[in-house]
Amino acid sequence: MGRIQRDNGLSVTLLVLFQVSRAGQAMTGWRTHAEELRLHELPANGFPEYLTSGHFISAALAERVSIGGLLVLGIYLREQGRWSPSPWLPRTRRLGTEKLRKPTFKGNPAK
């Protein structure tokens, strides 16, 4: 049991956090939807009915589409070589060596 937990601990943790956030989104959306129905003087849905309603499906789908779009954009930019965390800092590794490059200055560099 120890090796399974060690090898899959991060995956299990992320899966649990995902499920908790999805449940929180469902509960919050259900309460919001019930409040909207109450304002329009319509009968409120139960939680199982809400999970199959268009309100929940559209919210969940919109989130997945936006995150998926950001993921695809990130992969595209990474493949094009345009993704760098800080393009103004000098590179710390060059051709497999551990030597640091000295930054070059124009004008009067400090000594």
N, C-alpha and C positions, 0 to 999 in steps of 0.2 A: 504494500500500500504506500510506503514511503517514496518509492521510486516513481510511481504513477503521479503522486502529488507533486514531486519535484519536477518531473518532466512536463507536466501539463498544468502547473499551478497558475501561470500567467493566463493561459487560454480560459481556464475555468473562472478565474477572477474577472476577466473581461466579459465573459458570457454572463456571469451573474450581474455585473454592473449594467450591462446592456438590458437584461431582463427587468431589473429594478427600475431603470429609467423609462423603459417602455410601459411598465405598469403605472408609474407615476404620470406619464403622459396620458394614458388611457383614463385614469381616475380624474385628472384635472380636466381633460376634454369632456368627460361625462358630466361633471358638475357644471361646466360652462354651457354645454348643450342643454342640460336640464334647466338652467337659468334662462336661456334664450327661449326655450319652449314655454316656460312659465310666463315670461313677458308677453308672449303672443297668445296667452291663455289656451295653450294646447296641453294635452296630457303628457307627462314626462315618460321617457322610455326607461326600462330597466337596464342594468349594466350589460347583460348578454345581448340585448337588442341594440345597444349603442355600439358594441364591438362589430356588428355587421352593418351598421348604418354608413351612409356616405360621408357623414361628418368625420368619423374616425378614420375611415379608409383614405379620404382625401388628405387629412393631416399626416398620416403615416406615409403615404405615397409622396407627398410634397417634400417631406424631410429626406426620404431616401433618394429622390431625384436630385435634390440640391447637393447632398453629400456626394452622390455618385458623380455629378458634374464637376465638383471640386476635385475629386479623385482623378477623373480622366484628365482634367486640365493640368493637375500637378504632374501626372505621368507624362503627358505630352511635353510640358515645359522641361521636365527633367531629361527626356530623350533628346530634345533640341539643344540642350546645354545652356539654357537660359535661367536655370534655377540655381541660384547660389545664395547661401544665407547672408553673406556679407561680401559683395564684390570689391569693396574698397580696401579690405585687409589683405596683406600679403599671404601667399600660400605657405603653409608650414611644411609641407612635404613636396619634394620635387624629384621625380624619377626614382622613387623608392628610397631615397636617402632621407635621413632625419635632420639634415641641415636646415637652418632657418635662413630665409632670404632677408637681406637687409633692405628696408624700404628706401627708395630713392626719393630725394627731395630736390626740388628746383629752388634756386635762390640761395639763401644763406642757411645751411643746416646747422643745427646746434652741435657743438663738439663735446 
